[in-house]
Amino acid sequence: MNRHSIKNALIVGGSSGIGLDVAKRLAAREIAVTVVGRDNTKLGQAGSELKLAGSPQVIIKAVDLYNRTQVDAFVREISLGVPFEYLVNSAGYFCPTPFLKHTRENYHQYH
């Protein structure tokens, strides 16, 4: 397979759960995967698993989606690279808190 025929996927929230499972399925189809998450330990483990699954290229990137500066920098970075044929958004936020105990910051994290 030559470099130009490799397809690329971006998986946001791909270091665990459903996102990682989807990333593994894409990797098994010899698709290059870029995985975004917050936890460097989970990202490292996911990267190893994706290489074993068969991805020709694995890029892992720590980005906190609640940090606008990090998101903007990541968007600039990927806009200079190869286009993605697949985009998977599996990022999630879960904060089990009674309704009246939520802070203003909690509400902004849910949108």
N, C-alpha and C positions, 0 to 999 in steps of 0.2 A: 504494500500500500504506500503510495507516495505521499509526501507531506501535504500536498494540496487536496488530496481526497479525504483527509482526516476531518471528521466532523467534530464540532466543539459544543460542549454543554456547560452552562453556568448553573450551579445548584446553590441557592441561597438557603442557609439552614441545613446544609448537607453533612454535618459532622456527626449526626446521630439520627435515630428514628426513621421516619418515612423518607426524609431527604437523603440519608445515607443509603437506604435500600434502593431508591431510584438511581442514585449515583452508581451503585454497584451494577445495576442492570444495564445502565448505559456503558459503563466500563467494560462489561462482558461483551458488548457489541463493538468493542474497539473504538470507542468514542473518547476523545480527550475531555477531561473533566476539570473544571475549576470549581472548587468548593469553598464557600464562604461560611464562616461561623465566628463565634466569640471566644471559644475556649481552645487555646493552643494545644492542650493535651489531647482533647477529642479530635482536633483537626489533624494532629500528627498520626493518631491511630487510624483515622479515616483514610488519610493519604496512603498509609501502608496497605490497608485493605483494598483500596481501589487499584493500586499497582498490581496486587496479587490477582485481582479480578480481571485484569487484562487491558486496562486503559493504556494507550500509547503515551499519554502525557497526563500527569496529575499536578495541578497547581492548587495549593491550599493558601487561604488568605484570611487572617484574623481581621474582622471588621465588626464594630459594634453598630448595629443599625439604628440605635438611638443617638448616635453621635454624628451629627450632620457633617462635621469636618471630615471624619473618617469616610463617610459615605461619599461625599463629594470627591475626595482624593481617589477612592476606588473607582468611581465612575470615570474620572479622567484617565486613570491607568488602563482600564479595559477598553476605553474608546480608541486607544492607540493600537490595540492588538487585533487579532483575527476576529471576525464576527462569530457569534454564537448561533448555531442552528436550533439549539434547545435552551429553554429557560425554565427552571423549576424553582418556585418559591415555596419553601417548606419551613421558613422561619416562623417561630411562634413565641409568644410570651404568655406565661401563666403565673398569675399572682393571686392565689386564693385568699381574698380579704373580704371581710364583711363590707357591704355597700357603703355604709356611713364612715368607714375607717379609711377609705381610699383617699389618697392625696391628689393634688392637682397633677403632679408628675405621673401618677398611675394612669390617669385619664389620657394623658398625651402618649403614653406607651401603648395604649390599646388601639390607636387609630392606624 
